[in-house]
């Protein structure tokens, strides 16, 4: 029976971040994910690394400050996955007063402290290109800085980083039972119909929307924290703006939504916030939510925003700490760490709530809580680039130039996609290619066999959905014949191995 120091339940951003941090501090780590990595909430965000400007309205200054500090760190540690984004907030008469928006943005700048990103400024939308895609009637706008990311790839990078520190990553594996036996947890794992047992000295519950279920129904422990499951849905439409800035739009119900550039040719619009119950695996954007987002964006943009133009929609569920707020949008986005077990007992550490932006800090805090049971090395993730992020002073542009120089047969758009997806890890599957033919057959979009082999071998990809929507976003432009070809290739390989060490 295999034994580990800790087992981490959940292969989302928190679970993979915790596994990487803990493995780097000297613990033997097993990460267990019931589906694919980032297959739930962690691939269903608005793809932003941001401070949360609207949280200032709720006086959540500490949370905003924490988010902005992490934003700066991730810009440096994952420059291939996190990049600056300027956002435009149009003023709307009858909604938040212009002076309130101006003061709020000045406060946002001040809370963030010294930053490599430019400060906020006032725009004349009649003269600025940011006003071109908007309907007539918008005169004043406010522009500020945050960052965009690929959320699923951020999860994958952390999983790779955990594996590089000797963690074991098990996808498509479910923990069906957990029993504490004094100073050990005995876990029963199920993988494609097979069951096995492992023991671990500590258990970390990072199961996201399943976290409460895991505590009560798998670990059979009382749940002390009251949770609220909130669904957020998004839509993707053909690009609404010709420039590279996004928009923060005030809505008629006092909420705000984002409309941000996405995957070169598209605009991502979201999100909704609706309390839900039931199985988180069944989450989907409803017709009402889609119409809500279309109406909210349609109030601003000249181009038509209607259901017939949607090329993709998705939804995710966040497990928020229930603070008693009557409106779902007012529920705090902070996190809570709950510990079950005293000294001499194997601990169960659960993480509830939290944001994509603060995942690294949350992970460090969770691992710190294990000091009562384990001897830990020093904190380290604040100074170590994520895998692929060691781009050097030239950043992504410099690495693209390097790829084009060392592999001149690469098309420019392909080199840029590989640099922005994998960072320096693109060298792993390009190093033995000397000409275009060495890339192998083109399977879908500009993805060739050599890249697909890498995704299967190094990134736990098993299905077409894994490849098209989480490892890449090529699903947005793939045609049915390409999807069929991809499924045929994936179906022709032995898919029995579900763990990568």
N, C-alpha and C positions, 0 to 999 in steps of 0.2 A: 504494500500500500504506500503510495507516494505521500511525502510529507513536505509542507512548506511553512515558512514563517507566517505569511498572510495569504489569504485568498481575497481577491477583489471581485465583487459581483457587479457586472455591468461594463460593457465596452463602449460607452459614450465618452464624452470629453472629460468628465470627472473621473470615471473609472480608469481610463488610459493615462490621464495625468497623474493620478495617485499611483498607479503601477510603475510608471517611469520614475517618479520621485522616490518611492520606497525602494525600488531595486537599486537606484543610484546611491542610497544610504546604507546599502549592505544587506538588505533583507532578501530572502528567497521568496519570489512572488509568483502566484498563479492568478491570471485574469480569466474570468469565465463570462462569456457573452452568449445569450441564447440565440441570437441571430447573427447578422453581419455586424462588424464594427460600424458605429455611427448610423445604425439602421433605424433609429427612432428619433427622439427629440434632437439629438446632436447633428442631424443633417436637415433639420426642418426650421432653422432659424432664419432671420433676415440677413444673415451673412455679414454682420457688422461687429467690429471690435470698437466699442464706444463707451463713453462715460454715462450715457443715459440722460440727455438734456432734460427730458420731462420729469425726471426724478427730483429735480430741484423744486418743482411745485409741491412736492411732498416733504420738502426739507430733509431729504436723504443725502445730506452733504458728505457724510463719511463714505457711503456707498459710491457716490459719484467720484470722490477723490480716489478711492481704491481702484475703481475702474480706469480712471485716467492714468494712474501710475502703471497699471498693467498694460494699458494701450501702448505706452512708451516702450515698455520692456519687450512686448511682442513684436513691435516694429523692428527692433534690433535683433531679436532672437529668431524670428521667422520671417525674414524680409521677402522670401519667395511666396509666402502665403498671406501675409498681412501688408496691405499697402494703403497709403493715404487716400482719403476721399473727402472732397469738399462737398458740403451739403448746403442747399439753399432753402431757406424758410420764408415763403412769401407771407407778407402781412395781409390780413383779411379784415376789412372794417367790420366791426361788430363782434369780432372774436377777441383774442388776447391783444391788449393795446400794444402799439409799437414800442412805447417806452418800456413796457414790461419785458418784451422780447429782447430789446437792446440791453437792458440791465441783466437779464438772465444770461445772455451770451457773454457779457463781460465777466460775470461771476463764474461762468463755465471756464473761461480762459484763465481766470485767477486761480480757481481751485486746482486746475491741471498743473500749475506751476510752469517751470521751464520746459519747453517742448520743442521738438524739431519741426512741428507742424505750424503753419501760419495761423495767426489769430483771426478772430471774427471781424467782419466788416459789413457796412451797409451797402446795398446795391440799388441802383436805379434800374428797375427791370425793363424800362422802356429803351434803355441804351445798352444793357448788358446782354450777351448771348444767352444767359440763363433765362431771360424773359421770352425768348423766341418760341419755345414749345408751349408756352402758357397762353391761355385765353386772354382776351383783352380785359382790362380792368385791374390788373395787378401792377402796382406802381413801385412799391417799396419791398425789398427783400433783404434778408440777413443771411450772410454766408459764414459758415464755420467749418472747422475741421473735425473729422473722426477718421475711422479706418474701415476698410472692407476686407473680408476674408473668404476663404472656402472652408466652411465649418467642418465638413466631412474629412477633408484632407488634413485639417488641423488634428483631428482625432487620429487619423492614420499615422501622422508623423509622431505623435506621442506613443502610439503602440509600437512603432518601429524603435523609438528611443528606449522604451521599456525592454523590448527584446534585446537590444544592444547591451543592456545592463544585466542580461541573463534571466529576465522574466519569461515565464511561459504563457503564451497567449492561446486560449482555446475559444474558437468561435463555433457557432452552431452547437453549443453545449449548454445544457440547462442544469442548474442546481435544483434538484427536486426535493432534497431534504437536508437539513442541517441540525445536528444535535451536539450540544455542548457536553463534553465529558471532562469535567474539572478544568485542566489547563490546556485542553485541545478542543477543536471543533472537528467533528466527523461529518464530511459532506458526501452526499450521494449525487453523482453527476450522470446525466443521460445525454448520450451523443448518438444520434441516428439509430435509436432503438437499443443501443448497448448501454449498460450501466456499470459504473465503477465507483469505488470509494477512495477518498483522499482525506488526509488529516492536515490540519493547519493550526498554528498557535494563535492566530487572530483572524478575524473576519471583517471585511470592509464592505458595506452595502452602499453601492453607488448605482443603484438600479433605476434611477430617474423616476418615471411615472409608476414603476413597479416597486419602488422602495418600501412603501407602506405595506404592500402585499407580502414582500419578502420577510419583513420583520414579523408580521402576525401569522402568516400561513406556512412559511418555510422554516424560519428559525424558531417559530412558536414562542415569541417573546412579546410582551406588551408594548404597544406603540404609544409613546408619551407625547409625541408632537402631532398636532392636528394639521392635516394637509388639505390642500385644495388643488384639484386637477383643472388646469385651464388650457383650452385648445387655442392654438394660433394657426391661422391659415394664410397662405400666400398664393398669388397668381403671377405668372410670367407671360409677358406680351412682347411683340416686336418692339424694338427700341423706340422710345418716345422722345428722346433728346439726342441731338447731334453731337453734344459735348460730353465730357467725362465726369460731370458733376451729378450728384443725386439731389433728391428733394425730400424735405420733411414737411408734410402737409397737414394743416389743421383741419379737423373734420367737424361736421355739424353737431356731433354728440360730445364735443370737447376732447375727444381722443385725437391722437396724431397717427399718421401712417407714413411709411417710407416708400419712395419710388427711386430705386437706385440702379445704376448700370449693372448689367449682369451678362457674363459669358459673351462679351463683345457685341452681339447683335440684339440684345434683349434688355428689358426693364423688369425688375423684380418689384412687386408691390405687396406690402403687408405691414402690419399683421392685424388679425382679429384677436379678440380675447373673450372666450366664452367658457364658463364653468361647465364641466362635463363629468360623467360617471361611466362606469363600464370598463370594458377591456381596452387598454391603450393601444393594443395592436390593431384595433378596428378603426382607428382615427382616419378621417378624411374630410376634406373641405366640403361644406354643404353648399347647396345652391344659394341659400340666403347669404352666406359669407362671401361667396363669389360676387353676388350682386352688390353687396355692401362695398367691397373693395373697388369694383368697377365704378360705382357711383362716386365714391370718395375721390378717386383719381380723375374721373371724368369731369368733376367740378373744376379742375385746374387745367387739364391739358387740351390743346387744340385737337390732337389726334384722337380718334375714336378709341375708347376703352370699354369694350363690351365682351360678353362671354364668348362670342364667336371668334374673337381674336386671340383668345388664350391658348398658348402652346403647352403650358404645363401648370398644374396646381398641386400643392402639397400642404400637409398639415402635420403638426406635432403637438404633443401634450407636455406641459411643464407641471411638475409637482411643486407647488409653491407652499411655503409655510403660511397657514391660515392665520392672518392677524386680525380677523373680524371685519375687514373692509366690506362694505355693502356692494361696491362695484368691483368687478373682476380686474379692471384696469388699474385700480388703486391698490391692489394687493402688493405688498413689498416684494422686491426681487432679491432680497438678501438671502443668505443661507443660514442653516443651523446644523451643527454637528451634535448628534446624540450618541451617548456611550452607554452600553449595557454590559455590565461586568465589572467586578472589583479586582483588586490585586489578588493573584492566585487563581482567578478564573480567566478563561480565554475570552478576550473582549470581542464585542460586536460594535463596530463603529459605523454609524449611518450618516450619510450626508443628504440633506433635504434642501431643495431650492438651489439658488445660485444662478450665475449667468455665464455664458460662453466667455465673455471678456475676462472674468476673474478666475477661470478654471485653475490656472497655475498656482495662484495664491491659495485657493481652496484646497488644492491637493497638498500643498506644503503644510497647511494648518491641520489637515486630517492626519498626515503622517506624524506631525509633531505630537498629536494626542496619543500616539503609540509609545512614547518615551517611557511610560510607566511599566510597559511590558517588555520592551526591547532596547538593546543598545544600538543607537542610531548614529550614522555618520552625519556630518554637517549638511545644512541646507545647501543646495547647489543649482537648482533649476533656474534661478534668477540670473545666472551668469553663463549658462551653457546653451548655445544655439540648438534649436530643434534639428533633427536630421534633415539635411538638405539646405539648412539655413546659413551655412558657412560660405557665403558668397563673396566676402571681401568687400573692399571699398567701392568696387564697381557696381554692386547690387545686381538686381535682375538684368538690367540693360548690359552691364559688363559681362555677365555670364552668357547672355544671348550672343554677344559678340564673340565670346570664346567658342561657343558651340559652332557658330558659323565658320569660324576660322579652322577649328580642328576637324569639323565634319562639313565641308563645303557643299556636300550633296543634299543637306537638309534644306527644305524650303523655309523661308523666314517665318511664316506663321507657325509652322511645326516647331521650330527651335524656340520660339517665344512660348508656345503652350507647354512644352516640356520643361523649360526653365521655371515657369510660373506654377507648374504642377508638382515637380519633383525637386526643384533646386539642384544642388550638386549631385544628388543621387541619380540624376539622369545619366551620369557617366557610367553607372553600373550596367546599363543595357546598351549603351552606345560605344563602349570602349573597344569592342571587337568588331565594330562595323567600319568598313573602309569605303563603301560605296552604297548607293541607294538600294541595290539589290540585297544587301546584307540585312536590311531592315525586315525582310520577309514580306509576305503578301499583305496588302492593305485590306483590313477587315471591316472597319467602320470609321467613317470620316478620315482623319489622317492617322489613325491608330493602326500600327502594323504589328505583325506577329511577334517581333522582338519585344515590344512594349507590353503586349498581352502576356507573354511568357513571364516577364518581370512581375506583373500584377498578380499572377497566380502564385509565383514562387516566393515573392517577398512581401506582398501586401494582402494576403488572405482572400483574394478575389475568387469567387466560386461561380457566380451567376452573371447573366447579362445585366441585371439590375445593379449588381455590385460595381461592374465596370462602367456602365453608361451614366449612372446617376450619383455614385459616391466617389469612385476613384477618378472619374472624369465627369464632365457635363456634356458628353457627346450625344447623349440621348435627346438633347434639344434639336439636333439637326439630323439624326440618323433616320434613314428611310427603312421601310419594312424589310427590304431585301438584305440590307446590312445587318439589321437586328437578327434576322434568321441565320445569316452566315456566322454571326458571333455566337449564337446559341449552339450552332452545329459544332463549331470549334471547341467551345467549352464542354459540350457533351461528349466529345471524343476523348477526353482525358480522364484519367483515374481520379475521381473526386472523393475518395474514401478518407484521405488524410485531412483532418480538420485542425490540427495544431501545428504551429510553426514555432520553433525555439530559436 
